[in-house]
Amino acid sequence: MKKLVSIVMLVAVMLVSTFAFVRTASAEDVKMIGTITKIELAADGKSATAVLKDTKSGESVTINITDDLTLDKFKDKRIVEGDEIRCKYEKADGKNTSKMFKKTAGC
């Protein structure tokens, strides 16, 4: 009986420590709505940097964009400076990487 309790406690401690480590190691996902103040396309056209002004806090946030759909919208001028954007990005290693980037009014 003592052996069974010891095994169960050991497994419980291992699970708790694993979940605690995975939780702290994962990147933070952030959602925001903001207005584009600046767009810079990379020379190779495979990435871009957009600066958004958050509508709630008024802070400027720089976001790296690498998905082809959004890059095509930048090139075609379907998304331009001054557009209101709904964005979801991942904060990791001091960089904000876009996961979703689209106009609030559609598109």
ZAFITOR-140723 format. One record per residue (C-alpha): x, y, z. Coordinates in steps of 0.25 Angstrom, whole numbers, padded with zeros to 4 digits, always signed. Example, Ala and Ser with C-alpha at 12.3 -4.5 7.8 and 13.67 -1.06 7.14 Angstrom:
% ZAFITOR-140723
+0049-0018+0031/+0055-0004+0029/
***
This chain:
% ZAFITOR-140723
+0000+0000+0000/+0011+0010+0003/+0018+0006-0010/+0005+0009-0018/+0004+0023-0011/+0018+0026-0013/+0017+0023-0028/+0004+0031-0029/+0011+0043-0022/+0023+0042-0031/+0015+0042-0044/+0007+0054-0038/+0019+0062-0035/+0025+0059-0049/+0012+0063-0056/+0011+0076-0048/+0026+0080-0051/+0024+0077-0066/+0012+0085-0068/+0019+0097-0060/+0031+0096-0069/+0022+0095-0082/+0014+0107-0078/+0026+0116-0075/+0033+0112-0088/+0022+0115-0097/+0020+0128-0105/+0009+0138-0101/-0002+0140-0111/-0008+0154-0111/-0020+0159-0119/-0022+0174-0122/-0029+0184-0131/-0021+0196-0136/-0018+0205-0147/-0006+0203-0156/+0004+0215-0155/+0015+0209-0163/+0018+0197-0173/+0031+0193-0177/+0033+0182-0188/+0046+0174-0188/+0054+0175-0201/+0052+0161-0204/+0037+0162-0202/+0036+0150-0192/+0034+0158-0180/+0029+0171-0175/+0028+0179-0162/+0016+0187-0158/+0014+0197-0147/+0000+0197-0141/-0005+0207-0131/-0014+0200-0121/-0028+0206-0120/-0029+0202-0105/-0016+0207-0099/-0010+0216-0110/+0003+0209-0110/+0011+0206-0123/+0014+0191-0126/+0023+0186-0136/+0019+0173-0143/+0027+0164-0152/+0018+0158-0163/+0022+0146-0172/+0009+0139-0177/+0008+0140-0192/-0007+0145-0192/-0004+0157-0184/+0008+0160-0191/+0000+0160-0204/-0010+0170-0198/+0001+0179-0195/+0007+0178-0209/-0007+0180-0216/-0010+0192-0206/-0022+0185-0201/-0016+0188-0187/-0010+0201-0186/-0005+0211-0175/-0017+0217-0167/-0026+0204-0168/-0032+0198-0155/-0026+0184-0153/-0030+0172-0145/-0018+0165-0141/-0013+0153-0133/+0002+0151-0131/+0011+0143-0123/+0021+0149-0113/+0034+0141-0113/+0049+0145-0111/+0046+0160-0111/+0039+0159-0125/+0024+0160-0129/+0021+0150-0140/+0007+0151-0147/-0002+0139-0146/-0014+0146-0152/-0015+0160-0159/-0027+0165-0165/-0036+0178-0167/-0047+0179-0157/-0057+0183-0167/-0054+0170-0175/-0045+0167-0187/
***
